[in-house]
Amino acid sequence: MLTIIGCGNLNRSDDGAGVIVTRKLMDEFGGNPPQGIQIFDAGTDGMGVMFKARGSNSLIIIDASSTGSKPGAVFEVPGKELEGKPPDSYNLHDFRWDHALYAGRKIFKDEFPKDVKVFLIEANSLELGLELSQEVLDAVDIVVGKISGRIKAHAQ
């Protein structure tokens, strides 16, 4: 099973990039991805990422980043490099997808995907707003193309 999860906040401009990627992927497959493929919009629900990934062989996460790089830059990073231990004292609002990767491996062990890729799209703006910047919209299309190719390869 290949699970694809888009993360982000649609109310904070480019932060919604990961969610938009998953929506475009669902549209591409008419709302019905091929057998063996799951596509989810997790929004900002890190705990949901952990539970949706359980039982998958491979996982792709898509989110916005704010590293100071050129807006619209696309980074493909192995999940192992980004997973992080949750703080000792946290609430569900502080539990992000990087924590979900760490906790999922600890809790679910062999039921958690070992093959994890993360696509990060560099944001231009994380201010309140409902639209993606043009640079991020262009990057969303690039990431959709890359993931579509993986879906088609996985489904064969």
N, CA, C and O atoms as a DFTB+ gen file, in Angstrom:
624 C
 N C O
     1  1       0.839      -1.180       0.000
     2  2       0.000       0.000       0.000
     3  2       0.887       1.246       0.000
     4  3       1.833       1.346       0.781
     5  1       0.573       2.179      -0.872
     6  2       1.225       3.484      -0.916
     7  2       0.239       4.502      -0.373
     8  3      -0.877       4.626      -0.878
     9  1       0.647       5.227       0.652
    10  2      -0.191       6.260       1.249
    11  2       0.439       7.617       0.976
    12  3       1.638       7.816       1.170
    13  1      -0.394       8.541       0.525
    14  2       0.038       9.906       0.222
    15  2      -0.763      10.836       1.115
    16  3      -1.994      10.793       1.128
    17  1      -0.054      11.682       1.868
    18  2      -0.721      12.564       2.823
    19  2      -0.251      13.999       2.618
    20  3       0.942      14.294       2.682
    21  1      -1.205      14.877       2.371
    22  2      -0.921      16.299       2.253
    23  2      -1.191      16.987       3.571
    24  3      -2.218      16.749       4.206
    25  1      -0.271      17.842       3.983
    26  2      -0.391      18.551       5.255
    27  2      -0.364      20.056       5.000
    28  3       0.189      20.529       4.007
    29  1      -0.974      20.788       5.922
    30  2      -0.919      22.236       5.839
    31  2      -2.224      22.890       6.227
    32  3      -3.232      22.229       6.475
    33  1      -2.175      24.207       6.273
    34  2      -3.318      25.022       6.679
    35  2      -3.752      25.882       5.500
    36  3      -3.036      26.799       5.100
    37  1      -4.908      25.590       4.952
    38  2      -5.418      26.308       3.781
    39  2      -5.705      27.781       4.065
    40  3      -5.854      28.569       3.130
    41  1      -5.784      28.158       5.319
    42  2      -6.073      29.548       5.688
    43  2      -4.815      30.394       5.826
    44  3      -4.899      31.574       6.167
    45  1      -3.652      29.807       5.565
    46  2      -2.390      30.535       5.709
    47  2      -1.601      30.521       4.396
    48  3      -0.432      30.140       4.353
    49  1      -2.267      30.942       3.351
    50  2      -1.661      31.104       2.029
    51  2      -0.907      29.840       1.600
    52  3      -1.504      28.771       1.481
    53  1       0.396      29.964       1.372
    54  2       1.184      28.860       0.813
    55  2       1.308      27.658       1.742
    56  3       1.739      26.591       1.307
    57  1       0.947      27.806       2.992
    58  2       0.992      26.663       3.911
    59  2       0.038      25.556       3.457
    60  3       0.184      24.408       3.877
    61  1      -0.926      25.884       2.612
    62  2      -1.877      24.888       2.121
    63  2      -1.375      24.066       0.945
    64  3      -2.135      23.271       0.392
    65  1      -0.123      24.231       0.548
    66  2       0.400      23.555      -0.642
    67  2       0.233      22.034      -0.592
    68  3      -0.179      21.434      -1.585
    69  1       0.538      21.411       0.521
    70  2       0.431      19.951       0.617
    71  2      -0.993      19.467       0.445
    72  3      -1.235      18.442      -0.193
    73  1      -1.934      20.201       1.011
    74  2      -3.353      19.849       0.882
    75  2      -3.789      19.989      -0.580
    76  3      -4.512      19.139      -1.099
    77  1      -3.350      21.055      -1.236
    78  2      -3.716      21.273      -2.640
    79  2      -3.148      20.157      -3.527
    80  3      -3.807      19.721      -4.471
    81  1      -1.934      19.697      -3.229
    82  2      -1.365      18.580      -3.990
    83  2      -2.274      17.363      -3.890
    84  3      -2.577      16.740      -4.907
    85  1      -2.714      17.014      -2.691
    86  2      -3.563      15.819      -2.549
    87  2      -4.902      16.009      -3.253
    88  3      -5.435      15.063      -3.832
    89  1      -5.442      17.203      -3.210
    90  2      -6.716      17.464      -3.899
    91  2      -6.549      17.322      -5.411
    92  3      -7.413      16.756      -6.081
    93  1      -5.459      17.826      -5.942
    94  2      -5.215      17.698      -7.388
    95  2      -5.002      16.233      -7.774
    96  3      -5.454      15.799      -8.833
    97  1      -4.319      15.478      -6.924
    98  2      -4.133      14.052      -7.203
    99  2      -5.472      13.330      -7.208
   100  3      -5.723      12.495      -8.077
   101  1      -6.325      13.641      -6.251
   102  2      -7.649      13.002      -6.217
   103  2      -8.441      13.372      -7.464
   104  3      -9.119      12.518      -8.036
   105  1      -8.369      14.627      -7.894
   106  2      -9.059      15.045      -9.118
   107  2      -8.521      14.291     -10.333
   108  3      -9.286      13.889     -11.209
   109  1      -7.206      14.103     -10.380
   110  2      -6.582      13.407     -11.499
   111  2      -7.113      11.983     -11.638
   112  3      -7.231      11.465     -12.748
   113  1      -7.430      11.359     -10.516
   114  2      -7.920       9.984     -10.541
   115  2      -9.434       9.922     -10.332
   116  3      -9.970       8.882      -9.949
   117  1     -10.113      11.033     -10.584
   118  2     -11.573      11.060     -10.487
   119  2     -12.086      10.706      -9.106
   120  3     -13.186      10.173      -8.966
   121  1     -11.299      11.000      -8.091
   122  2     -11.718      10.699      -6.717
   123  2     -11.484       9.259      -6.304
   124  3     -11.737       8.891      -5.157
   125  1     -11.002       8.440      -7.235
   126  2     -10.765       7.016      -6.951
   127  2      -9.355       6.633      -7.356
   128  3      -9.128       6.233      -8.498
   129  1      -8.392       6.749      -6.431
   130  2      -7.035       6.352      -6.791
   131  2      -6.973       4.864      -7.115
   132  3      -7.836       4.097      -6.690
   133  1      -5.954       4.457      -7.867
   134  2      -5.813       3.033      -8.197
   135  2      -5.745       2.170      -6.927
   136  3      -5.420       2.648      -5.840
   137  1      -6.060       0.903      -7.106
   138  2      -5.998      -0.038      -5.987
   139  2      -4.592      -0.039      -5.402
   140  3      -3.601      -0.018      -6.133
   141  1      -4.519      -0.064      -4.069
   142  2      -3.238      -0.074      -3.388
   143  2      -2.683       1.312      -3.119
   144  3      -1.554       1.455      -2.650
   145  1      -3.491       2.352      -3.423
   146  2      -3.082       3.741      -3.212
   147  2      -4.118       4.417      -2.324
   148  3      -5.320       4.307      -2.567
   149  1      -3.651       5.116      -1.296
   150  2      -4.529       5.921      -0.444
   151  2      -4.034       7.363      -0.502
   152  3      -2.830       7.612      -0.437
   153  1      -4.960       8.308      -0.623
   154  2      -4.603       9.725      -0.645
   155  2      -5.446      10.432       0.410
   156  3      -6.672      10.323       0.420
   157  1      -4.762      11.165       1.308
   158  2      -5.455      11.845       2.402
   159  2      -5.020      13.297       2.526
   160  3      -3.872      13.646       2.248
   161  1      -5.939      14.120       2.939
   162  2      -5.685      15.497       3.349
   163  2      -5.677      15.464       4.869
   164  3      -6.727      15.287       5.487
   165  1      -4.506      15.632       5.484
   166  2      -4.411      15.599       6.942
   167  2      -4.502      16.989       7.559
   168  3      -4.607      17.121       8.778
   169  1      -4.464      18.021       6.730
   170  2      -4.479      19.370       7.288
   171  2      -3.327      19.537       8.262
   172  3      -2.167      19.343       7.899
   173  1      -3.640      19.895       9.489
   174  2      -2.608      20.080      10.516
   175  2      -2.660      18.978      11.574
   176  3      -2.141      19.152      12.676
   177  1      -3.275      17.862      11.246
   178  2      -3.486      16.764      12.196
   179  2      -2.325      15.765      12.166
   180  3      -2.382      14.768      11.447
   181  1      -1.281      16.031      12.942
   182  2      -0.133      15.138      12.995
   183  2      -0.492      13.739      13.469
   184  3       0.040      12.752      12.961
   185  1      -1.381      13.651      14.431
   186  2      -1.802      12.342      14.939
   187  2      -2.497      11.553      13.821
   188  3      -2.325      10.339      13.715
   189  1      -3.270      12.237      13.003
   190  2      -3.930      11.588      11.872
   191  2      -2.921      11.012      10.892
   192  3      -3.144       9.940      10.330
   193  1      -1.811      11.716      10.682
   194  2      -0.758      11.216       9.793
   195  2      -0.263       9.864      10.299
   196  3      -0.102       8.919       9.526
   197  1      -0.028       9.787      11.586
   198  2       0.500       8.554      12.168
   199  2      -0.464       7.384      11.934
   200  3      -0.039       6.297      11.541
   201  1      -1.741       7.605      12.171
   202  2      -2.711       6.521      12.033
   203  2      -3.014       6.185      10.579
   204  3      -3.227       5.017      10.255
   205  1      -3.040       7.174       9.699
   206  2      -3.293       6.911       8.272
   207  2      -2.130       6.152       7.636
   208  3      -2.341       5.360       6.717
   209  1      -0.907       6.384       8.111
   210  2       0.272       5.721       7.547
   211  2       0.380       4.263       7.975
   212  3       0.992       3.455       7.278
   213  1      -0.197       3.932       9.091
   214  2      -0.094       2.563       9.629
   215  2      -0.580       1.542       8.605
   216  3      -1.641       1.707       8.003
   217  1       0.195       0.506       8.418
   218  2      -0.169      -0.574       7.510
   219  2       0.301      -0.374       6.078
   220  3       0.143      -1.268       5.247
   221  1       0.869       0.770       5.782
   222  2       1.364       1.046       4.430
   223  2       2.797       0.553       4.278
   224  3       3.540       0.455       5.255
   225  1       3.175       0.246       3.042
   226  2       4.565      -0.097       2.743
   227  2       5.378       1.159       2.486
   228  3       6.541       1.258       2.877
   229  1       4.739       2.124       1.816
   230  2       5.401       3.368       1.438
   231  2       4.510       4.543       1.811
   232  3       3.283       4.451       1.796
   233  1       5.166       5.648       2.146
   234  2       4.458       6.852       2.556
   235  2       5.088       8.052       1.880
   236  3       6.311       8.183       1.829
   237  1       4.240       8.928       1.360
   238  2       4.680      10.219       0.835
   239  2       3.926      11.299       1.606
   240  3       2.700      11.261       1.707
   241  1       4.665      12.253       2.143
   242  2       4.076      13.401       2.828
   243  2       4.442      14.647       2.022
   244  3       5.566      14.782       1.539
   245  1       3.478      15.548       1.889
   246  2       3.714      16.806       1.191
   247  2       3.341      17.940       2.136
   248  3       2.278      17.913       2.756
   249  1       4.225      18.944       2.246
   250  2       3.961      20.084       3.109
   251  2       4.724      21.292       2.578
   252  3       5.582      21.173       1.703
   253  1       4.395      22.444       3.122
   254  2       5.126      23.671       2.822
   255  2       6.332      23.749       3.748
   256  3       6.358      23.130       4.812
   257  1       7.325      24.517       3.325
   258  2       8.489      24.754       4.175
   259  2       8.796      26.243       4.173
   260  3       8.336      26.992       3.312
   261  1       9.583      26.649       5.156
   262  2       9.997      28.043       5.267
   263  2      11.450      28.059       5.716
   264  3      11.757      28.255       6.891
   265  1      12.339      27.846       4.744
   266  2      13.765      27.724       5.056
   267  2      14.580      28.929       4.609
   268  3      15.778      29.017       4.881
   269  1      13.921      29.857       3.918
   270  2      14.644      30.984       3.363
   271  2      15.104      30.727       1.934
   272  3      15.766      31.575       1.336
   273  1      14.761      29.572       1.384
   274  2      15.101      29.254      -0.003
   275  2      14.179      30.025      -0.947
   276  3      13.254      30.711      -0.512
   277  1      14.445      29.901      -2.219
   278  2      13.632      30.571      -3.228
   279  2      12.199      30.042      -3.167
   280  3      12.000      28.827      -3.182
   281  1      11.187      30.930      -3.099
   282  2       9.794      30.463      -3.080
   283  2       9.501      29.553      -4.271
   284  3       9.882      29.843      -5.405
   285  1       8.823      28.457      -3.987
   286  2       8.491      27.475      -5.016
   287  2       9.529      26.379      -5.171
   288  3       9.310      25.429      -5.923
   289  1      10.660      26.488      -4.475
   290  2      11.655      25.415      -4.539
   291  2      11.036      24.130      -3.991
   292  3      10.287      24.153      -3.015
   293  1      11.359      23.021      -4.630
   294  2      10.828      21.717      -4.213
   295  2      11.984      20.889      -3.670
   296  3      13.030      20.751      -4.305
   297  1      11.766      20.345      -2.483
   298  2      12.759      19.480      -1.845
   299  2      12.140      18.103      -1.651
   300  3      11.017      17.988      -1.160
   301  1      12.865      17.065      -2.034
   302  2      12.441      15.687      -1.780
   303  2      13.439      15.104      -0.784
   304  3      14.627      14.968      -1.079
   305  1      12.936      14.765       0.397
   306  2      13.806      14.383       1.502
   307  2      13.366      13.026       2.055
   308  3      12.167      12.795       2.211
   309  1      14.299      12.130       2.353
   310  2      13.918      10.890       3.037
   311  2      13.291      11.218       4.399
   312  3      13.813      12.044       5.148
   313  1      12.195      10.577       4.699
   314  2      11.480      10.838       5.943
   315  2      12.326      10.655       7.188
   316  3      12.154      11.380       8.169
   317  1      13.232       9.700       7.159
   318  2      14.087       9.423       8.315
   319  2      14.884      10.661       8.728
   320  3      15.171      10.856       9.909
   321  1      15.237      11.494       7.750
   322  2      16.023      12.693       8.049
   323  2      15.193      13.793       8.712
   324  3      15.748      14.713       9.313
   325  1      13.872      13.702       8.604
   326  2      13.021      14.769       9.126
   327  2      12.225      14.378      10.362
   328  3      11.670      15.241      11.043
   329  1      12.163      13.083      10.656
   330  2      11.356      12.697      11.813
   331  2      11.975      13.238      13.088
   332  3      13.197      13.292      13.232
   333  1      11.118      13.634      14.004
   334  2      11.597      14.218      15.246
   335  2      10.810      13.742      16.443
   336  3       9.594      13.565      16.373
   337  1      11.501      13.539      17.524
   338  2      10.849      13.119      18.759
   339  2       9.951      14.246      19.265
   340  3      10.378      15.398      19.346
   341  1       8.712      13.912      19.605
   342  2       7.826      14.940      20.142
   343  2       8.377      15.482      21.463
   344  3       9.084      14.768      22.174
   345  1       8.059      16.740      21.798
   346  2       8.489      17.264      23.095
   347  2       7.894      16.420      24.226
   348  3       6.838      15.807      24.065
   349  1       8.580      16.395      25.368
   350  2       8.085      15.598      26.495
   351  2       6.703      16.053      26.951
   352  3       5.879      15.231      27.352
   353  1       6.455      17.324      26.892
   354  2       5.163      17.858      27.299
   355  2       4.556      18.561      26.088
   356  3       5.045      19.606      25.659
   357  1       3.505      17.990      25.548
   358  2       2.876      18.575      24.368
   359  2       1.388      18.278      24.376
   360  3       0.907      17.442      25.140
   361  1       0.672      18.977      23.512
   362  2      -0.731      18.664      23.298
   363  2      -0.892      18.311      21.819
   364  3       0.074      18.380      21.059
   365  1      -2.072      17.944      21.417
   366  2      -2.276      17.495      20.036
   367  2      -1.988      18.586      19.015
   368  3      -1.654      18.281      17.870
   369  1      -2.110      19.848      19.404
   370  2      -1.806      20.937      18.475
   371  2      -0.309      21.023      18.193
   372  3       0.099      21.554      17.161
   373  1       0.498      20.510      19.096
   374  2       1.952      20.544      18.925
   375  2       2.494      19.273      18.271
   376  3       3.687      19.198      17.977
   377  1       1.647      18.284      18.039
   378  2       2.072      17.006      17.472
   379  2       1.991      17.113      15.952
   380  3       0.906      17.060      15.373
   381  1       3.149      17.264      15.315
   382  2       3.216      17.484      13.871
   383  2       3.538      16.185      13.140
   384  3       3.771      15.149      13.764
   385  1       3.546      16.254      11.798
   386  2       3.819      15.049      11.016
   387  2       5.228      14.518      11.256
   388  3       5.441      13.308      11.181
   389  1       6.201      15.391      11.543
   390  2       7.555      14.884      11.816
   391  2       7.570      14.087      13.115
   392  3       8.325      13.124      13.247
   393  1       6.744      14.486      14.070
   394  2       6.588      13.708      15.308
   395  2       5.862      12.395      15.016
   396  3       6.164      11.358      15.607
   397  1       4.897      12.462      14.091
   398  2       4.135      11.260      13.726
   399  2       5.049      10.194      13.133
   400  3       4.856       9.004      13.381
   401  1       6.039      10.613      12.355
   402  2       6.971       9.635      11.789
   403  2       7.757       8.937      12.894
   404  3       7.912       7.715      12.883
   405  1       8.242       9.712      13.830
   406  2       9.014       9.160      14.947
   407  2       8.133       8.243      15.806
   408  3       8.492       7.096      16.074
   409  1       6.980       8.761      16.231
   410  2       6.094       7.994      17.121
   411  2       5.531       6.762      16.413
   412  3       5.411       5.698      17.020
   413  1       5.187       6.903      15.135
   414  2       4.643       5.770      14.391
   415  2       5.615       4.605      14.327
   416  3       5.214       3.448      14.456
   417  1       6.887       4.906      14.128
   418  2       7.902       3.841      14.107
   419  2       8.006       3.155      15.468
   420  3       8.144       1.935      15.548
   421  1       7.938       3.949      16.534
   422  2       8.061       3.401      17.893
   423  2       6.831       2.586      18.284
   424  3       6.953       1.511      18.871
   425  1       5.664       3.095      17.962
   426  2       4.412       2.456      18.399
   427  2       4.035       1.276      17.508
   428  3       3.740       0.190      18.006
   429  1       4.043       1.487      16.191
   430  2       3.523       0.479      15.265
   431  2       4.592      -0.472      14.721
   432  3       4.267      -1.485      14.101
   433  1       5.847      -0.148      14.950
   434  2       6.983      -0.982      14.557
   435  2       6.886      -1.424      13.092
   436  3       6.935      -0.578      12.199
   437  1       6.751      -2.721      12.827
   438  2       6.737      -3.237      11.459
   439  2       5.484      -2.861      10.674
   440  3       5.445      -3.036       9.456
   441  1       4.465      -2.350      11.352
   442  2       3.248      -1.922      10.663
   443  2       3.365      -0.493      10.130
   444  3       2.440       0.013       9.494
   445  1       4.497       0.153      10.388
   446  2       4.687       1.528       9.928
   447  2       5.626       1.506       8.728
   448  3       6.600       0.755       8.729
   449  1       5.355       2.314       7.705
   450  2       6.186       2.260       6.495
   451  2       7.651       2.601       6.753
   452  3       7.976       3.536       7.486
   453  1       8.502       1.828       6.139
   454  2       9.938       2.100       6.222
   455  2      10.375       3.041       5.099
   456  3      11.328       3.806       5.247
   457  1       9.661       2.969       3.976
   458  2       9.956       3.823       2.830
   459  2       9.106       5.094       2.950
   460  3       7.914       5.080       2.641
   461  1       9.722       6.182       3.398
   462  2       9.013       7.454       3.585
   463  2       9.752       8.550       2.830
   464  3      10.952       8.751       3.017
   465  1       9.023       9.251       1.980
   466  2       9.544      10.404       1.246
   467  2       8.711      11.615       1.647
   468  3       7.501      11.515       1.852
   469  1       9.375      12.752       1.755
   470  2       8.684      13.995       2.081
   471  2       8.994      15.001       0.985
   472  3      10.159      15.250       0.673
   473  1       7.958      15.573       0.406
   474  2       8.099      16.665      -0.537
   475  2       7.781      17.954       0.203
   476  3       6.696      18.111       0.763
   477  1       8.732      18.866       0.199
   478  2       8.541      20.171       0.819
   479  2       8.565      21.231      -0.271
   480  3       9.442      21.232      -1.134
   481  1       7.598      22.124      -0.221
   482  2       7.506      23.217      -1.182
   483  2       7.752      24.515      -0.419
   484  3       7.020      24.848       0.513
   485  1       8.783      25.236      -0.822
   486  2       9.145      26.475      -0.131
   487  2       8.056      27.533      -0.324
   488  3       7.692      27.873      -1.450
   489  1       7.551      28.040       0.792
   490  2       6.477      29.034       0.780
   491  2       7.015      30.421       0.455
   492  3       8.160      30.755       0.761
   493  1       6.168      31.208      -0.166
   494  2       6.435      32.627      -0.363
   495  2       5.796      33.418       0.772
   496  3       6.371      34.387       1.269
   497  1       4.584      32.990       1.181
   498  2       3.857      33.679       2.244
   499  2       3.131      32.672       3.121
   500  3       2.501      31.738       2.626
   501  1       3.227      32.871       4.414
   502  2       2.470      32.054       5.379
   503  2       1.481      32.927       6.142
   504  3       0.975      32.546       7.198
   505  1       1.221      34.095       5.590
   506  2       0.260      35.019       6.208
   507  2      -1.162      34.491       6.006
   508  3      -1.390      33.591       5.196
   509  1      -2.107      35.054       6.742
   510  2      -3.499      34.688       6.538
   511  2      -3.893      34.971       5.099
   512  3      -3.592      36.035       4.559
   513  1      -4.564      34.018       4.488
   514  2      -4.986      34.157       3.099
   515  2      -5.402      32.817       2.550
   516  3      -5.003      31.770       3.060
   517  1      -6.212      32.855       1.499
   518  2      -6.768      31.620       0.945
   519  2      -6.143      31.207      -0.385
   520  3      -6.486      30.152      -0.919
   521  1      -5.241      32.011      -0.926
   522  2      -4.651      31.733      -2.230
   523  2      -3.181      31.354      -2.098
   524  3      -2.470      31.849      -1.224
   525  1      -2.744      30.469      -2.982
   526  2      -1.319      30.150      -3.080
   527  2      -0.654      31.162      -3.997
   528  3      -1.265      31.636      -4.954
   529  1       0.595      31.491      -3.706
   530  2       1.362      32.366      -4.594
   531  2       1.626      31.626      -5.904
   532  3       1.553      30.398      -5.955
   533  1       1.931      32.372      -6.956
   534  2       2.169      31.760      -8.269
   535  2       3.349      30.795      -8.226
   536  3       3.304      29.733      -8.847
   537  1       4.408      31.156      -7.496
   538  2       5.584      30.270      -7.413
   539  2       5.206      28.931      -6.788
   540  3       5.669      27.879      -7.229
   541  1       4.378      28.976      -5.778
   542  2       3.971      27.744      -5.088
   543  2       2.978      26.967      -5.939
   544  3       3.027      25.738      -5.964
   545  1       2.079      27.654      -6.635
   546  2       1.166      26.960      -7.552
   547  2       1.954      26.188      -8.615
   548  3       1.629      25.042      -8.927
   549  1       2.974      26.816      -9.157
   550  2       3.812      26.137     -10.156
   551  2       4.505      24.919      -9.545
   552  3       4.596      23.868     -10.179
   553  1       4.989      25.064      -8.314
   554  2       5.664      23.955      -7.630
   555  2       4.678      22.830      -7.312
   556  3       5.035      21.654      -7.385
   557  1       3.454      23.181      -6.963
   558  2       2.421      22.172      -6.701
   559  2       2.260      21.288      -7.929
   560  3       2.186      20.065      -7.809
   561  1       2.203      21.900      -9.114
   562  2       2.047      21.110     -10.345
   563  2       3.243      20.187     -10.577
   564  3       3.076      19.064     -11.052
   565  1       4.433      20.649     -10.250
   566  2       5.634      19.816     -10.381
   567  2       5.533      18.597      -9.455
   568  3       5.804      17.470      -9.868
   569  1       5.143      18.838      -8.206
   570  2       5.046      17.746      -7.231
   571  2       3.926      16.785      -7.625
   572  3       4.091      15.570      -7.508
   573  1       2.792      17.306      -8.089
   574  2       1.706      16.434      -8.552
   575  2       2.221      15.525      -9.666
   576  3       1.920      14.332      -9.673
   577  1       2.984      16.064     -10.596
   578  2       3.538      15.249     -11.678
   579  2       4.461      14.160     -11.169
   580  3       4.385      13.019     -11.624
   581  1       5.333      14.499     -10.228
   582  2       6.265      13.508      -9.676
   583  2       5.502      12.388      -8.949
   584  3       5.800      11.206      -9.121
   585  1       4.526      12.781      -8.145
   586  2       3.788      11.769      -7.379
   587  2       2.880      10.952      -8.293
   588  3       2.717       9.751      -8.077
   589  1       2.288      11.573      -9.306
   590  2       1.460      10.820     -10.272
   591  2       2.271       9.714     -10.918
   592  3       1.783       8.599     -11.103
   593  1       3.507      10.027     -11.260
   594  2       4.368       9.008     -11.847
   595  2       4.613       7.854     -10.893
   596  3       4.634       6.693     -11.302
   597  1       4.799       8.176      -9.628
   598  2       5.004       7.116      -8.623
   599  2       3.738       6.295      -8.427
   600  3       3.798       5.077      -8.261
   601  1       2.600       6.964      -8.447
   602  2       1.322       6.234      -8.309
   603  2       1.171       5.254      -9.464
   604  3       0.845       4.085      -9.257
   605  1       1.406       5.729     -10.662
   606  2       1.245       4.855     -11.844
   607  2       2.229       3.694     -11.804
   608  3       1.861       2.572     -12.153
   609  1       3.454       3.929     -11.394
   610  2       4.450       2.866     -11.285
   611  2       4.050       1.876     -10.189
   612  3       4.206       0.666     -10.355
   613  1       3.541       2.385      -9.083
   614  2       3.154       1.532      -7.953
   615  2       1.927       0.674      -8.307
   616  3       1.812      -0.470      -7.866
   617  1       1.027       1.236      -9.098
   618  2      -0.218       0.542      -9.424
   619  2      -0.025      -0.563     -10.457
   620  3      -0.923      -1.382     -10.653
   621  1       1.121      -0.601     -11.115
   622  2       1.328      -1.624     -12.164
   623  2       1.743      -2.947     -11.591
   624  3       1.955      -3.904     -12.336
